[in-house]
Amino acid sequence: MSNATKDFPFVSVIIPVFNNSKLLSKCLKALENQSYPTQKIEIIVVDNASTEKISEVTNNFSRVTLAYEEKPGSYAARNTGIKLSNGTILAFTDSDCIPDIDWIEKGVKALIDFPNCGLVAGKIELFYLQPDRPNAIEFYDCIAYLNQQKYVKDGNFGATANMFTFAQRFQEVGLFNSSLNSGGDKEWGGRISLLGLEAIFAEDAVVKHPARSSVRQLQNKCLRVVGGLYYLDRIGSVDEQARPRNKELIQEVFHRLKPPVSYLRWRLSDSRLKGIGQKLTFIFITVYMDYSIAWEIIRLRLGGTAKRL
């Protein structure tokens, strides 16, 4: 990009938030100090019916516009932000993320520099309560989720904790599916793929995300993801060939119920797990999450509804 400010595209950063005031403040402070030209950025925070007063945070930041979306779900909130945005480029992150100082600069450059680009998925680095010593739950979260490079390679999408795209793309394929509690980024990426556009992984466009550190946080995440994938199966995928079948879901249940011996043998040798206590906890977490996911699939198949967690 040119060094002349006028040549920088205008960027709208969209952040959904639900009762996360403390971390939202850290996110907005990081966005306040971006290397990208200040006058070329707008930040739209969408309060998704929080019980906390989100305005007490956003009022401290002059470049932030606070919007409100009553319908539960982060994709409904993101859609509200998209409708209010003025940017030719839209950048998405979450209220608990801390963008690097050059996050917008690197994300925009990747989007512009790659031909036929539908979206850019930036790197998501998880951080821990004790920076150099993740507990077994944090370690599991680090392995299981938010691997943007894998999402791009296997699914042509990027998690909306760190995603850039042209505003025009939403005019071409529509907004996020606001009925989904999870998986809306994957579903939207599928529509982008049908246009023949590619997802690009940008390793240098980084946001930092706190790893889940309790069993309850991790279980909520797992069940929310399962609910989103189940709902996608029920409504049908835009790509019929990619749509999971009943047989595949049954196979997934049995896969989850089978003790993950080879997986555990591989992961327990990782140097980040210290001592017998952490390793035993990791074994428990792995088996517990697999069984929780299996029983959630069964519950949904028997007529249960997906939870907002």
Beta strands, then each sheet from edge to edge (+ up, - down):
strand 1: 11-17
strand 2: 41-47
strand 3: 64-68
strand 4: 89-93
strand 5: 98-99
strand 6: 117-127
strand 7: 162-166
strand 8: 198-210
sheet 1: 3+ 2+ 1+ 4+ 7- 6+ 8+ 5-
end
